Amino acid sequence: MLKRLIYLLLLIPLSCIDPYQVEVPEGEQLLIVEGTITSGPGPHAITLTRSATYGSDYEGFIRPVQRAIVSLRDDQGGTVLLTESQTAKGSYFTDAAFRAEVGRTYTLLIQTSDGKLYSSAPEKVAAVPELKNLGFRTVVIEQDGGENPKSGIQLIAEVDDPIEENNFYYWRTGPAVYILETRPDLYTPPISPTNPNPIPQPKPCCVYCFRTEISDNRSIFVETDDSFNGLTTYLPAAFVADDGMRFVNKFRIDVRQLGISQDAYRFLRLVQQQTETSGSIFDPPPATIRGNMFSLDDPKEVVLGYFIAAGESTQRIYVNKSELTFQQNRAIIPDDCREVEGANFDPPADWKP
């Protein structure tokens, strides 16, 4: 039987398969404009990048746009020139003294290094109701497959909405500061050719530091007062996840409440809807969301992003670990806390819990 099988296999013709070469043309490089100016303190940033039409998930397809001329023009003819950052490529900043004025209208103008001209539609700075108070509630999110639940805090904005106008709200988080606790008593030098078997070498200092970090909260929190016009209400403004370090001791964060235009609200709401799709067959199909930017040279050119001009009201909140109802696994850092990026032994000058 085995011999017969071998014989049959020998009768089967064998051949090589040539690989099929697929040439995929690179998509059109689209200009993406992201930036907000507010009535709050500067500097304010505008970021310019270019991305292929088939998305930004592929490494190398997002490229910063450098050496551009970026300026703001107001409705009274005043012009403010932005300066490109030396470290953050493609980011352009106003000076720290610049604040957008409520009631004024601003236009963003861009000239790229190859001479192409772009402009935003005029954006009027809306007055923003005061962010009266900032609270929080703890959130625990159960995970599938028996994994440890995720947890964090939902920041809640208390707003006294004025009755005489239609308001559109947008919340952004500012820098966060927290007391970082590490374990220098567990320090062991890294393995190296000269030290293949390192032994523990506890450090005498330091356990406690103050660490500053820029929030990576990518969720969009926007709201219109259609259902609470003229009332005091409480609205979700941000979510901060527990990473095993932030809430071990004391945590502080600023929340900026922005008053935006109706068009800006519609744009952000569409982006929010697309980013929060669940992946089911009932989700709306993804689509290119056009903002308020356009080319002055070619009206048919697609420009992505939105230039926002907004009024700003800010509140700060401190959170103690004793106020939380969740207990995330604590991150162990076996080193001097001053060795952690963004950490310093001395507290910030405005640390006043």
MOSUL-V528413 format. One record per pair of residues at least 6 apart in sequence whose ideal C-beta (glycine too) atoms are under 6 Angstrom apart, sorted by the first residue. I is the first residue (numbers start at 1). GAP is how many residues later the second one is. Records with the same first field share a line. If there is no record, write none. Layout:
I: GAP + GAP
//
This chain:
27: 25 + 26 + 27
28: 25
29: 21
30: 21 + 272 + 274
31: 19 + 272
32: 17 + 19 + 272 + 273
33: 260 + 272
34: 13 + 271
35: 10 + 11 + 272
36: 272
37: 7 + 63 + 272
38: 62 + 272 + 274
39: 60 + 61 + 63 + 272 + 273
40: 272
42: 52 + 54 + 56
43: 50 + 51 + 53
44: 50
45: 46 + 48
46: 24 + 46
47: 43 + 44
48: 17 + 20 + 42
49: 13 + 15 + 41
50: 13 + 15
51: 10 + 11
52: 9
56: 6
64: 25 + 26
65: 25
66: 23 + 24
67: 46
68: 42 + 44
69: 42
70: 12 + 22 + 40
71: 8 + 10 + 38
72: 8 + 34
73: 6 + 34
74: 30 + 32
75: 29 + 30
82: 10 + 11 + 12
83: 10
84: 8
85: 6
100: 25 + 209
102: 23 + 25 + 209
104: 21
105: 17 + 19
106: 17 + 203
107: 13 + 15
108: 12 + 199
109: 10
110: 8
111: 6
116: 181
117: 179 + 180
118: 177
119: 177
120: 172 + 173 + 187
121: 171
123: 186
125: 184 + 186
126: 133 + 185
127: 132 + 184
128: 131 + 183 + 185
129: 30 + 31 + 32 + 33
130: 183
131: 26 + 126 + 182 + 184
132: 26 + 28
133: 25
134: 121 + 181 + 183
135: 21
136: 17 + 19
137: 17
138: 15 + 186 + 187 + 188
139: 13 + 15
140: 9 + 11 + 186
141: 8 + 9
142: 7
143: 6
151: 91 + 175 + 177
152: 87 + 88 + 89 + 90
153: 87
154: 82 + 85
155: 82 + 83 + 100
156: 78
157: 78 + 80
158: 76
159: 74
160: 72
161: 64 + 67 + 70
163: 66 + 67
167: 58
168: 56 + 92 + 94 + 97
169: 54
170: 52 + 88 + 90
171: 50 + 66 + 67 + 86
172: 84
173: 42 + 44 + 65 + 80 + 82
174: 80 + 82
175: 37 + 39
176: 37 + 39 + 77
177: 33 + 35 + 75 + 171
178: 33 + 68 + 73
179: 70 + 71
180: 29 + 31 + 157 + 163
181: 67 + 68
182: 151 + 153 + 155
183: 149 + 151
184: 19 + 152
185: 17
186: 148
187: 14 + 15 + 16 + 147 + 148
188: 10 + 12
189: 9
203: 133
206: 130 + 131 + 132 + 139
209: 128 + 129 + 134 + 136
210: 134 + 137
211: 131 + 132
212: 130
213: 129
217: 21
220: 48 + 52
221: 16
222: 43 + 46 + 47
223: 12
237: 18
238: 17
242: 86
244: 84 + 85 + 86 + 87
245: 86
247: 74 + 77
248: 82
250: 70
251: 68
252: 66
254: 60 + 62
255: 60
256: 56 + 58
257: 56
258: 52 + 54
259: 51 + 52
260: 48 + 50
264: 44
267: 24 + 39
270: 19
274: 12
277: 6
291: 14 + 15
292: 14
293: 10 + 12
294: 9
295: 6 + 8
318: 35
337: 6
338: 7
//
